[in-house]
Amino acid sequence: MSTTGFDRFFEISARGSTLGRELRGGLATFFTMAYIVVLNPLILGAGVDVDGARLPIAALAAGTALVAGVMTILMGVVARFPLALAAGLGVNALVAYEIAPEMTWADAMGLVVIEGVVIGILVLTGLRTAVFRAVPTQLKTAIGAGIGLFLMLIGLVDAGLVRRIPDSANTTVPVELGVGGRLTSWPELVFVLGVLFTLVLFVKRVRGAILIGILSTTVLAIVVEAVVQVGPAFLNGQPNPGGWRLNVPKLPESIVSKPDLSLLGQFNVLGAWRTAGWLVVLMFVFTLLITDFFDTMGTMVAVGQEGDLLDAEGMPPRTREILLVDSVAAAAGGAASVSSNTSYVESASGVAEGARTGVANLVTGGLFLLAMFLAPLVVVVPFEAASTALVVVGFLMLAAVRQIDWTDYEIAVPAFLTITLMPFTYSISNGIGAGVLTYVVLKLAVGRARQVHPILYGVAALFVLYFLRGPLEAVLL
């Protein structure tokens, strides 16, 4: 394919982008997402016991990188939208700590495959797109803004700037600044300096500000670790509050490692029905379905909003293709035994760097595939460096609140709850659910039931079941 044909296929010029911007965007997205190659194996490996042994960390890491790379590239080629995919945080914890203990690991992965297939059917029948269209435009705007706040909180928590106060502390305040309300560690200082440096570059409109910020902060972190030798957040099994979170930034002893793909294909679609029973299985699949279904909808809106890629109804280009690839990714994650894969809101960091097309995905996906072999390099970038991007992106996405009519309480109140509950409950789905339910209730209360799309009543009913699934499980199970 000629350069001109390549440009036409991905609509690079049509969307006001360039190959340079797509390259920078793809790199930025990868660096803000690369932590999943390390974190997903830690969550699954710590939570899952298979025949008295833990799942192999190396195999989980290789599988995580493989599926993320393939699905991200598929999204770029099929949907041509700058939205990267990887194993879903939150979903992997649900799988590891709630689903897997009730059955074998292969059975749990079989449920993830079923969930992905069900979502795919909903896409092919047009129902998933119809649900997306039924959500009011201003509520979609609120979803994007809420995800911006959520991203910033993720960045602050991952970097250790905001921490949960220990249960033993004599206070009702749930979180604090640093440790004991103070910034006392070198990693926190590195993060703060990295954020300030990135913000200066951003305000001065330096091209590649976010990517430069991540790389520069990583270099600073490596130097600090070499001089001070802070160590990890957990040292010899004991907490080290002043340590680096997730990755210790130091030059690796080796660069290349052979990937272990032994977990691929370790799933059983029918086993869970015999082991746990149909009612347990249905509840687990429903929870997975709702979480993936609406997290992706919110993420898609947020990324499209950041790149000015939404139409008048708040719909991104090739919505059906985006949703279809996302459903395939969910099933692929189960088939590879690394939990459901889903769209990542961190893709907004790449969009903030200029990415507007699927070309950025080719870069991000390619780097994930390389990460299977270059795992030692991936773990060089600490949370304290990658999280700088999330603060800047959070600001950019929150700016969309100006498009909401705050004088119209019937939409402003649902928008407010959507925006605030995402970060405060650490869940995109919770925020969307609160917004949809409140919107429907308020419209009914003021006698404007006809203004609510019929599909939205069904969505609201599903969210009622979603929020009440704890009591329902207690009664039914």
C-alpha angles and dihedrals in degrees: 000000000000122000089255092051090047090052092049094047094052094032091229097157093034090061093046096251137124135211089253092056092046090051093050091045093051091049093048092050092050094050092050091048102036091093089076090071087064102029100048093057090047093052095044094038093051096044104041126073116192115188091331094313135092123246111268109265094208093053092047091051093049093047092047092053093044097052093041091052097047096043094045091052090046090053090051095050100038102034097021088212124133095243119126125202136209142145107316119246111225090025091064091051090049090051095045101044105027111023105033095053088062094056144359121300091248089053091050091051089049089059090052089053090050091050091052092049092050091051089048090054090050089053095047092049090051095240096117092051091045090054090051092051092048093063111094115252095240090051088054087052089052090051090057093046092048091052088053091058090043091053092051091050090049089053094048093047095045090050092049095241090118117038139175112255110239115259089238092062115106097237141092092218108110101203139025143189111271113314117339091353093301138095102241108152137079094233090056090051091049090052094049092048090047092052093048092048092048092047091051090051090046095049090047087052094236111175111247093017095152095045092045089050093053094047094043092049090049091054090049090049091052091051093047092049092048091053103035101025096215096173130201127318088254115044119187089343093306126109115260103189092188095052132104114277116236100336130042106217108232136124109271123242090227133020105202128053131175113250120237109219097171094121095060112118095014098136137111118203097192103034098084092058090061097038103044104017131246097277094054090045093051092050092050093047091047092052092048090046096052093044095050094038097057100028088062093046091053094044093049091052093046095051093043091048092051091052095042088241099132124104126225091282092051093255122141121223115276093011092169093053092048092052093044094053089047090055091048088051091054091054092042091055090055093045090052091048094238100108130258117325119216143167115290122225088206084079084084088075089063091047089051086056091056105273112148105154144044091270088083087057091056088058096044093043092047090053091051089053090049088049088068087067099027099049092136090062094046092060092055093080109078126207088251090065101037093046093063088078093056093059093054093043090048090058093048093051096044089057088077090078088088088074092063119092100232091184091066102077093189089070100020095062095050089044091051092051091046092052097045102039094055094068096029094054094031092233135106092201093054091054094048091046093051091048095049094045093048092047092053094045093049093048090051091047094054094044098253099117092137090064089066115087109241091236090058090064089058091047090050090051090052090051090052087057090044094054092043096045091108096059090038092054090048091054100039100037 
